[in-house]
Amino acid sequence: MTSLAPMIGLADVRAAADRIRGAVAETPCLHSRTLSSLTGAEVWLKFENHQFTASFKERGALNKLLQLSDAERKRGVIAMSAGNHAQGVAYHAGRLGIPATIVMPTITPFVKVRHVRAFGARVVIEGDTLVEAAAKARALAEAEGLVFVHPYDDPAIMAGQGTLGLEMLAQAPALQDLIVPVGGGGLIAGMAVAARALKPDLRVFGVESELYTAMYQEMHGLPVSVGGVSIAEGISVRDIGRAPIEVARKLVEDVLIAREADIERAIVALVEIEKTVTEGAGAAGLAALLAHPERFRGRHVGIVLSGGNIDTRLLASVLMRGLVRDGRLARIIVMSDDAPGRLAKAAGVIGAAGVNIVEVAHQRLFTLASAKATEIEFVVEARDRAHLEELLLALAAAGLPAKIEEPD
């Protein structure tokens, strides 16, 4: 793919801000005392999950749509997306009376597909990756004469996303660093152009999930190799845009890698501390900060919470896994001889320790213990891991040796 020159500048981003003003929310950028205390940095969060479609993607989509000619609007637009760009295009196309077709890969969360259809767009599910969805979208654009709206490799898209940088520096002028999720690169490119033009010494960091590190690999001269199922499907992109990577090489300090477990922890932290829901991609910036606090200690750091479209089932699973990791929910295996009253005795010890029993199961068949023995499985809720260790000691003192069954 050739570069989409000419490259954007601060004037393009400012023009985009004027163009979309009033139709896209100026979201809050708030200081977090708790996250600042945890990380040693002064942390500011930009709540793009508060947009109407719960994602920053509205900015670039609307900026692009508003620059179409009357003839192009009449023909209609087509986009490929794993969800948030699709919602931004579908919503604003619907507002403007522009017919929209969205091609979405099979990995797209159901909630995003449902929202796109609700905005009135025609949805085509095609391919297991964005690359395969893009090929279908290009073919449909050619066959039906539709205007292709690329999710990131387009100057108008980049300029629209860059309005985030203008807002953050206006809302938090002391910022020294920005941490920005990276999928195809449109967001970080636009923000870097705007922020570095206004504040040349500001550092811009990208963050990618460990399974999709295309920008990191490109910036470090490595062959690009990505793939896998990530909780951050919004940034699970194989190919970085040619225009964004040119900007990144000039203006981005570095790209940080967030492990899947780090992203899960960040989702939980944002729910518990900030009382806000983010998707995996939206929590990636905080995940990177929590994993690399030494790089930002003592500095004023702005983190983009880029989106909040997460399936409720997945969110519930992530929150429960967080309880398990913190030792607040655990499975305890109590070993005992298979005699009457042993279950009641174990339950009594657990209750006396102030631990709540969630589930109970006897295991007599699928065990290596003696046929005269039993394993009693308790799923319990405790204050923390230290509380669980106290429970194990109490059970052992009662003649009921037990262990915590750790997750894989």
RAWOGI-V773817 format. One record per residue. N is the residue number from 1. RES is the residue in three letters. SS is DSSP state (a for helix, b for strand, c for the rest). PSI is psi in whole degrees, -180 to 180 (NA if undefined). NEAR is the number of other C-alpha atoms within 8 Angstrom. Layout:
BEGIN
n/res/ss/psi/near
N/RES/SS/PSI/NEAR
N/RES/SS/PSI/NEAR
END
This chain:
BEGIN
n/res/ss/psi/near
1/MET/c/132/3
2/THR/c/157/4
3/SER/c/144/6
4/LEU/c/66/10
5/ALA/c/157/6
6/PRO/c/155/5
7/MET/c/151/7
8/ILE/c/160/12
9/GLY/c/-178/8
10/LEU/a/-36/9
11/ALA/a/-37/7
12/ASP/a/-39/9
13/VAL/a/-42/15
14/ARG/a/-38/10
15/ALA/a/-39/8
16/ALA/a/-41/13
17/ALA/a/-42/10
18/ASP/a/-39/7
19/ARG/a/-42/8
20/ILE/a/-4/11
21/ARG/b/132/8
22/GLY/c/-21/5
23/ALA/c/-17/5
24/VAL/b/137/10
25/ALA/c/142/9
26/GLU/c/98/5
27/THR/c/158/9
28/PRO/c/149/8
29/CYS/b/103/11
30/LEU/b/145/7
31/HIS/b/136/8
32/SER/b/109/11
33/ARG/a/-41/8
34/THR/a/-47/7
35/LEU/a/-32/9
36/SER/a/-43/11
37/SER/a/-39/8
38/LEU/a/-34/6
39/THR/a/-17/10
40/GLY/c/4/10
41/ALA/c/163/13
42/GLU/b/108/12
43/VAL/b/129/13
44/TRP/b/133/13
45/LEU/b/130/13
46/LYS/b/112/14
47/PHE/b/71/11
48/GLU/a/-12/14
49/ASN/a/-4/16
50/HIS/a/-2/11
51/GLN/c/161/12
52/PHE/c/-41/7
53/THR/c/10/11
54/ALA/c/32/12
55/SER/b/151/16
56/PHE/c/-17/12
57/LYS/a/-21/11
58/GLU/a/-35/15
59/ARG/a/-56/14
60/GLY/a/-39/14
61/ALA/a/-47/16
62/LEU/a/-41/14
63/ASN/a/-39/15
64/LYS/a/-48/12
65/LEU/a/-37/10
66/LEU/c/-14/7
67/GLN/c/4/6
68/LEU/c/149/9
69/SER/c/166/6
70/ASP/a/-39/6
71/ALA/a/-40/7
72/GLU/a/-39/11
73/ARG/a/-40/11
74/LYS/a/-39/8
75/ARG/a/-37/10
76/GLY/c/169/12
77/VAL/b/161/15
78/ILE/b/144/14
79/ALA/b/156/17
80/MET/b/141/16
81/SER/c/151/14
82/ALA/c/7/14
83/GLY/c/-59/13
84/ASN/a/-42/15
85/HIS/a/-39/14
86/ALA/a/-45/14
87/GLN/a/-39/15
88/GLY/a/-46/15
89/VAL/a/-48/14
90/ALA/a/-44/15
91/TYR/a/-52/12
92/HIS/a/-30/12
93/ALA/a/-42/13
94/GLY/a/-42/13
95/ARG/a/-38/7
96/LEU/a/0/6
97/GLY/c/30/6
98/ILE/c/123/11
99/PRO/c/136/12
100/ALA/b/137/15
101/THR/b/133/13
102/ILE/b/126/15
103/VAL/b/124/16
104/MET/b/136/18
105/PRO/c/164/15
106/THR/c/-18/9
107/ILE/c/-6/8
108/THR/c/130/11
109/PRO/c/144/10
110/PHE/a/-37/7
111/VAL/a/-35/9
112/LYS/a/-39/12
113/VAL/a/-44/12
114/ARG/a/-42/8
115/HIS/a/-41/9
116/VAL/a/-44/15
117/ARG/a/-37/10
118/ALA/a/-27/7
119/PHE/c/-1/10
120/GLY/c/6/10
121/ALA/c/153/13
122/ARG/b/127/8
123/VAL/b/131/11
124/VAL/b/120/8
125/ILE/b/121/9
126/GLU/c/127/11
127/GLY/c/159/11
128/ASP/c/-10/9
129/THR/c/166/9
130/LEU/a/-33/14
131/VAL/a/-45/8
132/GLU/a/-39/11
133/ALA/a/-38/17
134/ALA/a/-40/11
135/ALA/a/-41/8
136/LYS/a/-42/10
137/ALA/a/-41/14
138/ARG/a/-41/9
139/ALA/a/-43/8
140/LEU/a/-39/10
141/ALA/a/-43/13
142/GLU/a/-44/8
143/ALA/a/-33/6
144/GLU/a/2/6
145/GLY/c/32/8
146/LEU/c/154/12
147/VAL/b/123/10
148/PHE/b/124/10
149/VAL/c/99/10
150/HIS/c/143/9
151/PRO/c/-19/13
152/TYR/c/-30/12
153/ASP/c/63/15
154/ASP/c/129/11
155/PRO/a/-38/12
156/ALA/a/-38/10
157/ILE/a/-47/17
158/MET/a/-43/17
159/ALA/a/-41/15
160/GLY/a/-44/17
161/GLN/a/-31/15
162/GLY/a/-19/17
163/THR/a/-22/16
164/LEU/a/-41/8
165/GLY/a/-41/12
166/LEU/a/-47/12
167/GLU/a/-45/9
168/MET/a/-42/12
169/LEU/a/-28/11
170/ALA/a/-36/7
171/GLN/a/-31/7
172/ALA/c/76/9
173/PRO/c/-20/7
174/ALA/c/-3/6
175/LEU/c/136/12
176/GLN/c/-25/11
177/ASP/b/146/13
178/LEU/b/136/13
179/ILE/b/120/13
180/VAL/b/127/13
181/PRO/b/143/16
182/VAL/c/119/13
183/GLY/c/-92/11
184/GLY/c/-13/14
185/GLY/c/-4/14
186/GLY/a/-40/17
187/LEU/a/-51/13
188/ILE/a/-34/15
189/ALA/a/-49/14
190/GLY/a/-43/17
191/MET/a/-39/14
192/ALA/a/-42/15
193/VAL/a/-50/14
194/ALA/a/-50/15
195/ALA/a/-42/13
196/ARG/a/-29/12
197/ALA/a/-38/8
198/LEU/a/-32/6
199/LYS/c/85/7
200/PRO/c/-28/7
201/ASP/c/0/6
202/LEU/c/140/11
203/ARG/b/137/10
204/VAL/b/123/14
205/PHE/b/136/13
206/GLY/b/163/13
207/VAL/b/131/15
208/GLU/b/155/17
209/SER/b/154/15
210/GLU/c/-21/9
211/LEU/c/-17/10
212/TYR/c/85/13
213/THR/c/42/13
214/ALA/a/-44/13
215/MET/a/-42/12
216/TYR/a/-47/11
217/GLN/a/-42/11
218/GLU/a/-42/10
219/MET/a/-21/8
220/HIS/c/13/6
221/GLY/c/30/6
222/LEU/c/152/7
223/PRO/c/140/6
224/VAL/c/122/8
225/SER/c/113/7
226/VAL/c/167/9
227/GLY/c/159/8
228/GLY/c/172/5
229/VAL/c/117/6
230/SER/c/148/9
231/ILE/c/-19/9
232/ALA/c/64/13
233/GLU/a/-23/12
234/GLY/a/-21/11
235/ILE/a/21/13
236/SER/c/73/12
237/VAL/c/131/11
238/ARG/c/-40/11
239/ASP/c/123/6
240/ILE/c/143/12
241/GLY/c/146/11
242/ARG/a/-41/11
243/ALA/a/-48/13
244/PRO/a/-38/16
245/ILE/a/-32/12
246/GLU/a/-43/8
247/VAL/a/-45/12
248/ALA/a/-41/11
249/ARG/a/-27/8
250/LYS/a/-35/6
251/LEU/a/-13/10
252/VAL/c/130/13
253/GLU/c/-50/7
254/ASP/b/168/8
255/VAL/b/125/11
256/LEU/b/153/10
257/ILE/b/129/10
258/ALA/b/125/14
259/ARG/c/157/9
260/GLU/a/-42/10
261/ALA/a/-36/6
262/ASP/a/-40/12
263/ILE/a/-41/16
264/GLU/a/-46/12
265/ARG/a/-38/10
266/ALA/a/-39/13
267/ILE/a/-46/14
268/VAL/a/-44/11
269/ALA/a/-41/9
270/LEU/a/-36/13
271/VAL/a/-48/10
272/GLU/a/-38/8
273/ILE/a/-49/8
274/GLU/a/-6/8
275/LYS/c/40/7
276/THR/c/145/7
277/VAL/c/129/9
278/THR/c/156/16
279/GLU/c/178/12
280/GLY/a/-48/14
281/ALA/a/-37/14
282/GLY/a/-26/15
283/ALA/a/-3/15
284/ALA/a/-37/16
285/GLY/a/-46/14
286/LEU/a/-38/10
287/ALA/a/-43/14
288/ALA/a/-41/13
289/LEU/a/-44/10
290/LEU/a/-31/10
291/ALA/a/-24/8
292/HIS/c/54/8
293/PRO/a/-28/11
294/GLU/a/-27/5
295/ARG/a/-14/5
296/PHE/c/3/13
297/ARG/c/130/9
298/GLY/c/0/7
299/ARG/c/160/10
300/HIS/b/115/13
301/VAL/b/130/14
302/GLY/b/129/14
303/ILE/b/131/13
304/VAL/b/116/14
305/LEU/b/88/14
306/SER/c/-21/15
307/GLY/b/158/14
308/GLY/c/21/13
309/ASN/c/91/12
310/ILE/c/138/11
311/ASP/c/138/9
312/THR/a/-34/6
313/ARG/a/-43/6
314/LEU/a/-41/8
315/LEU/a/-43/9
316/ALA/a/-42/8
317/SER/a/-43/8
318/VAL/a/-43/11
319/LEU/a/-42/9
320/MET/a/-39/9
321/ARG/a/-33/8
322/GLY/a/-39/11
323/LEU/a/-39/10
324/VAL/a/-46/11
325/ARG/a/-37/7
326/ASP/c/-3/9
327/GLY/c/13/12
328/ARG/c/-16/12
329/LEU/b/130/12
330/ALA/b/159/13
331/ARG/b/120/11
332/ILE/b/129/12
333/ILE/b/115/12
334/VAL/b/125/13
335/MET/b/134/11
336/SER/b/159/11
337/ASP/b/151/8
338/ASP/c/72/8
339/ALA/c/153/5
340/PRO/c/141/5
341/GLY/c/-8/6
342/ARG/a/-39/10
343/LEU/a/-45/8
344/ALA/a/-39/7
345/LYS/a/-46/8
346/ALA/a/-43/11
347/ALA/a/-37/9
348/GLY/a/-42/8
349/VAL/a/-43/11
350/ILE/a/-45/13
351/GLY/a/-42/10
352/ALA/a/-27/7
353/ALA/c/-2/9
354/GLY/c/22/7
355/VAL/c/138/12
356/ASN/b/134/9
357/ILE/b/125/12
358/VAL/b/-44/8
359/GLU/b/155/8
360/VAL/b/140/9
361/ALA/b/135/7
362/HIS/b/138/8
363/GLN/b/104/10
364/ARG/c/-28/9
365/LEU/c/-49/4
366/PHE/c/68/5
367/THR/c/155/7
368/LEU/c/-1/4
369/ALA/c/169/6
370/SER/c/153/6
371/ALA/c/-18/6
372/LYS/c/4/6
373/ALA/b/169/11
374/THR/b/153/14
375/GLU/b/128/12
376/ILE/b/120/13
377/GLU/b/122/13
378/PHE/b/127/13
379/VAL/b/120/12
380/VAL/b/158/13
381/GLU/b/124/11
382/ALA/c/175/14
383/ARG/c/-42/10
384/ASP/c/-174/9
385/ARG/a/-35/10
386/ALA/a/-37/7
387/HIS/a/-39/9
388/LEU/a/-41/11
389/GLU/a/-37/8
390/GLU/a/-39/9
391/LEU/a/-43/11
392/LEU/a/-40/11
393/LEU/a/-40/8
394/ALA/a/-41/10
395/LEU/a/-42/14
396/ALA/a/-41/10
397/ALA/a/-26/7
398/ALA/c/7/7
399/GLY/c/24/6
400/LEU/c/78/11
401/PRO/c/142/10
402/ALA/b/163/11
403/LYS/b/157/8
404/ILE/b/127/8
405/GLU/b/107/8
406/GLU/c/145/6
407/PRO/c/156/4
408/ASP/c/NA/2
END
